[in-house]
Each structure stands twice: as C-alpha cells, then as structure tokens.
Amino acid sequence: MAIYDHKYGDLPYYRVFRAWGGTEYQEYVRIKRSRKAAYSKAKAIDEKLAQRQKAYYTAQAYTKEFHMRPDGRIRGVRRIIVRRKGRNPTEVFELRINIPWEDEIRRTTLSIDVHGFEKAFEMAVEKVAEWYGLASDSEAKKAMKASLPVYQQQSDTSTKTKKAERAESTEEPSEKETSAVQKAKDEIGSFAERLLGDIKKFTGSKK
C-alpha cells in the first residue's frame, strides 16, 4: 500500500503514490470531517493503481528483455563457487529472483556438482519460468535457454579454480618442501646436542 499523510499549507490530505515503467502516478484525497472516509477513498484509489501496476509488470515479465542482461546472462541467475568451512568448494547456480508483484525475494540454489552443468542450468531456467508463470514456448523462456553457452564459458575458469583449490588441500608436499623440513629438523637436532653438551660441562656431569 502506498498511502501517505500529506499537508498542503494547513490542509490535510492523503497522498496515494505508485510508480512503474518510469512514470509516477499520484492522487490526493482531502481529509475533511472524517479521516476514516477519506482513507477508504484513498485505499480504493490505491487498489486501482496497484492493479494497473501489476498488469504492467506482468506484461513485462513475458518479454525476453525483462529477463536477459546485456551480457547474455539471466537476471537473478549466477554461477558461483560456494565455500563452507570444513567442506570442499562446490559449484551451484544461485537464483535470487525479485518478482515485482511479490513482497519477498525468491531464492534457491541448484548444485552443479550433484546434477551436472546442463541439468542444473535447465532446472534453473524451469524454476525462473515457474516463478514468473512463463509458458514453455514463450520468447522469454527461449532466450533464457539460449544463454547456456554464456554460463559454459564462465564455468571454464570456475572449474579450474575449484579443482586447483581441491588439489591444494590434498596434494603431498613437494620434494623441495620435504628437503627444507628435513634440514630444519637436522639443525634443531644438532643445536639440541650442543646445548646438552654445554649443560653437562657446566654441571660437571659425566653422563
């Protein structure tokens, strides 16, 4: 609801305001003897504006331009690597969809590791289409499906990064690293022997 208290000089009003498509729509309802009656009138105006606003966004939601970014990706759909403490990095499609006529943002993730890339992408498109109520043969859904190569190109780098991270967590120490560790151990052992000898001399121990 978009009803606000407003004053013009000393005269009280209810201001009804909504905006869509880059245009603002507003009306004023004078509060006279009864605030309740004025509010009921303002509420009726707001409901009509809300219907027009929803109709606009619903029509927009059926266009491919509404769903597709200039770089070819789907609005609200990202391919990311999720990192959690104690777990290996995993790739997912993250959906964060802000449907204009709903109050809450819809979210979900689809695991690429579990479903495979193409299946997870198909599930992401189907989920977006379901949330917006898009028909299977709509231009918007066709455009989303056609963005598969864009996400595939992005995945090349992501997959290499994830594999490298996994390798780093499991690979054996290199020969150079092993040699350095052993050298350090030898030096510590030699120092301990010299220190023990010095202590024996100082205390006069023959052991």
Salt bridges, closest charged atoms under 4 A:
ASP5 OD1 - ARG35 NH2 3.14
ASP46 OD1 - ARG18 NE 2.82
ASP71 OD2 - ARG73 NE 2.80
GLU91 OE1 - ARG79 NH2 3.10
GLU91 OE1 - LYS162 NZ 3.56
GLU94 OE1 - ARG78 NH2 2.61
GLU102 OE2 - ARG106 NH2 2.92
ASP113 OD1 - LYS162 NZ 2.69
ASP113 OD2 - ARG166 NH2 3.42
GLU126 OE1 - LYS141 NZ 2.97
GLU130 OE1 - LYS127 NZ 3.55
GLU139 OE2 - LYS142 NZ 3.89
GLU165 OE2 - ARG83 NH2 2.76
